């Protein structure tokens, strides 16, 4: 009985830690008042789905790369239509809280995807490395564009800077313009849910 109580205590500790990591620590609503305001109206305004980061789940291996690739679009709010977006924008203006970016499902049109370079160290297109509801496919295609996830900066240079938009597992980003953004990167306080954490939470519960 004592051993069972000890195990129960440890599982509860792990469960609480993972829930914090997978929800509270990653909730954008704590960062942006305008986003928080809109998300609080989900029950009043039909057609608000949530922020981009809430709607996707990734493997821990790719979480940093995909968060860097998505950038500020993580905070964008996905809505059903441009009509819902217009209603939300009017509300933000009236309340003078701030601004937010809305991605209406009926208007977002992604660009075409490139053919992957056949080089060791290429993990795939960013959009293929994230799990989401199929109805949000155009949204995630827009968020990630043609971004390719690669091992490291050496692989990116072998492929060729300027040829593709690329991001490394460590979060170094290479834009089509030739701009290279990288260095030591702290883990963001918000981002996508990690699939391993979701599975482990179910096991612990």
C-alpha positions as CSV (number, residue, x, y, z in Angstrom):
1,X,0.0,0.0,0.0
2,X,2.8,2.4,0.8
3,X,4.5,1.7,-2.5
4,X,1.2,2.2,-4.3
5,X,0.7,5.6,-2.6
6,X,4.3,6.6,-3.5
7,X,3.6,5.7,-7.2
8,X,0.3,7.6,-7.1
9,X,2.1,10.7,-5.8
10,X,4.8,10.5,-8.5
11,X,2.2,10.0,-11.2
12,X,0.2,13.0,-10.0
13,X,3.3,15.2,-9.9
14,X,4.1,14.1,-13.5
15,X,0.6,14.7,-14.6
16,X,0.4,18.2,-13.2
17,X,3.8,19.1,-14.7
18,X,2.7,17.9,-18.2
19,X,-0.6,19.6,-18.0
20,X,1.1,22.9,-17.2
21,X,3.6,22.4,-20.0
22,X,0.9,21.5,-22.5
23,X,-1.7,24.1,-21.6
24,X,-1.0,27.0,-19.2
25,X,2.6,27.5,-20.2
26,X,1.6,27.5,-23.9
27,X,-1.6,29.6,-23.7
28,X,-1.2,32.7,-25.9
29,X,-4.2,34.2,-24.2
30,X,-2.0,35.1,-21.3
31,X,0.2,37.2,-23.6
32,X,-2.2,39.3,-25.7
33,X,-5.2,41.0,-24.2
34,X,-7.0,41.4,-27.6
35,X,-6.6,37.6,-28.3
36,X,-7.8,36.8,-24.8
37,X,-10.8,39.0,-25.3
38,X,-11.8,37.3,-28.6
39,X,-11.3,33.8,-27.2
40,X,-13.5,34.6,-24.3
41,X,-16.3,35.2,-26.8
42,X,-16.3,31.7,-28.3
43,X,-19.7,30.9,-26.7
44,X,-21.2,34.2,-27.9
45,X,-19.9,34.5,-31.4
46,X,-20.3,31.4,-33.4
47,X,-17.4,30.5,-35.7
48,X,-14.3,31.3,-33.5
49,X,-12.1,28.2,-33.4
50,X,-9.0,29.4,-31.5
51,X,-5.5,30.4,-32.1
52,X,-3.2,28.6,-34.5
53,X,-1.1,27.2,-31.7
54,X,-4.2,25.6,-30.1
55,X,-5.3,23.8,-33.2
56,X,-2.1,21.8,-34.0
57,X,-0.1,19.2,-32.2
58,X,3.5,18.3,-33.0
59,X,6.2,15.8,-32.0
60,X,8.6,17.2,-29.4
61,X,11.4,16.7,-31.9
62,X,9.9,19.3,-34.3
63,X,8.2,21.6,-31.8
64,X,10.9,24.4,-31.8
65,X,11.4,24.3,-35.6
66,X,7.6,24.6,-36.3
67,X,7.1,27.3,-33.7
68,X,9.9,29.4,-35.2
69,X,8.6,28.7,-38.7
70,X,5.1,29.9,-37.8
71,X,6.4,32.9,-35.9
72,X,3.8,35.6,-35.1
73,X,1.1,33.6,-36.9
74,X,0.9,31.3,-33.9
75,X,-1.2,34.1,-32.3
76,X,-3.5,34.4,-35.3
77,X,-7.2,33.5,-34.5
78,X,-8.8,31.0,-36.8
79,X,-12.5,31.9,-37.6
80,X,-15.1,30.4,-39.9
81,X,-15.6,33.3,-42.2
82,X,-14.6,36.9,-43.1
83,X,-18.0,37.9,-41.6
84,X,-16.9,36.5,-38.2
85,X,-13.6,38.2,-38.5
86,X,-15.2,41.6,-39.3
87,X,-17.5,41.2,-36.3
88,X,-14.5,40.6,-34.0
89,X,-12.5,43.5,-35.4
90,X,-15.4,45.9,-34.8
91,X,-15.7,44.6,-31.3
92,X,-11.9,45.3,-30.7
93,X,-12.3,48.8,-32.1
94,X,-15.3,49.6,-29.9
95,X,-13.6,48.2,-26.7
96,X,-10.2,49.8,-27.6
97,X,-8.4,46.8,-26.4
98,X,-5.9,46.2,-29.2
99,X,-5.6,44.4,-32.5
100,X,-5.5,40.8,-33.6
101,X,-4.9,38.8,-36.8
102,X,-7.8,36.7,-38.1
103,X,-7.6,33.8,-40.5
104,X,-11.0,33.1,-42.0
105,X,-11.5,29.6,-43.4
106,X,-13.4,30.8,-46.4
107,X,-10.8,33.3,-47.5
108,X,-7.3,31.9,-46.8
109,X,-5.7,30.6,-50.0
110,X,-2.3,28.9,-49.5
111,X,0.5,28.9,-52.2
112,X,1.7,25.7,-53.9
113,X,4.2,23.4,-52.1
114,X,7.7,22.7,-53.5
115,X,9.2,19.3,-54.3
116,X,11.6,18.3,-51.5
117,X,15.3,18.3,-52.2
118,X,16.7,14.7,-52.1
119,X,19.5,15.4,-49.5
120,X,20.2,13.6,-46.2
121,X,19.1,15.7,-43.3
122,X,15.8,16.9,-44.8
123,X,12.9,15.9,-42.5
124,X,10.1,17.1,-44.8
125,X,7.7,20.0,-45.3
126,X,6.7,21.8,-42.0
127,X,3.0,21.2,-42.8
128,X,3.5,17.4,-43.0
129,X,5.1,17.3,-39.5
130,X,2.1,18.6,-37.6
131,X,-1.3,17.0,-36.8
132,X,-4.5,19.0,-37.2
133,X,-8.1,18.7,-38.1
134,X,-8.3,18.4,-41.9
135,X,-10.7,21.4,-42.2
136,X,-7.8,23.6,-41.1
137,X,-5.4,22.4,-43.9
138,X,-5.5,25.7,-45.8
139,X,-4.8,27.6,-42.6
140,X,-1.7,25.5,-41.7
141,X,-0.5,25.6,-45.4
142,X,-0.7,29.4,-45.1
143,X,1.0,29.5,-41.7
144,X,4.0,27.4,-42.8
145,X,4.0,28.1,-46.5
146,X,6.7,26.1,-48.3
147,X,9.0,25.8,-45.3
148,X,11.2,22.8,-45.2
149,X,12.5,21.4,-41.9
150,X,16.2,20.3,-42.0
151,X,18.7,19.0,-39.5
152,X,21.0,22.0,-39.2
153,X,22.7,25.0,-40.9
154,X,25.1,22.8,-42.8
155,X,22.3,20.9,-44.5
156,X,20.5,24.2,-45.3
157,X,23.7,25.5,-47.0
158,X,24.2,22.3,-49.0
159,X,20.6,22.7,-50.3
160,X,21.3,26.4,-51.0
161,X,20.3,29.6,-49.2
162,X,17.6,31.4,-51.3
163,X,16.3,28.2,-52.9
164,X,13.8,27.4,-50.2
165,X,12.5,28.7,-46.9
166,X,14.1,26.4,-44.3
167,X,14.2,26.0,-40.6
168,X,16.5,23.8,-38.5
169,X,15.6,21.6,-35.6
170,X,17.4,24.2,-33.4
171,X,15.2,27.0,-34.7
172,X,17.6,28.7,-37.2
173,X,15.5,30.2,-40.0
174,X,16.5,30.8,-43.6
175,X,14.3,33.0,-45.7
176,X,13.9,33.0,-49.4
177,X,15.3,36.5,-49.5
178,X,18.6,35.2,-48.2
179,X,18.1,36.5,-44.7
180,X,19.5,34.1,-42.0
181,X,18.1,34.3,-38.5
182,X,19.7,32.1,-35.8
183,X,21.7,31.7,-32.7
184,X,20.9,30.6,-29.2
185,X,17.2,30.4,-28.8
186,X,15.2,30.0,-25.5
187,X,12.1,27.8,-25.7
188,X,9.0,30.1,-26.2
189,X,6.5,30.2,-23.4
190,X,3.8,29.4,-26.0
191,X,3.7,27.1,-29.0
192,X,2.1,24.0,-30.3
193,X,0.9,21.1,-28.1
194,X,3.3,18.2,-28.1
195,X,1.8,14.8,-29.1
196,X,4.0,12.9,-26.7
197,X,2.7,15.0,-23.8
198,X,-0.9,14.5,-24.8
199,X,-0.3,10.7,-25.0
200,X,1.5,10.7,-21.6
201,X,-1.2,12.7,-20.0
202,X,-3.7,10.0,-21.0
203,X,-1.5,7.3,-19.7
204,X,-1.0,9.0,-16.3
205,X,-4.7,9.8,-15.9
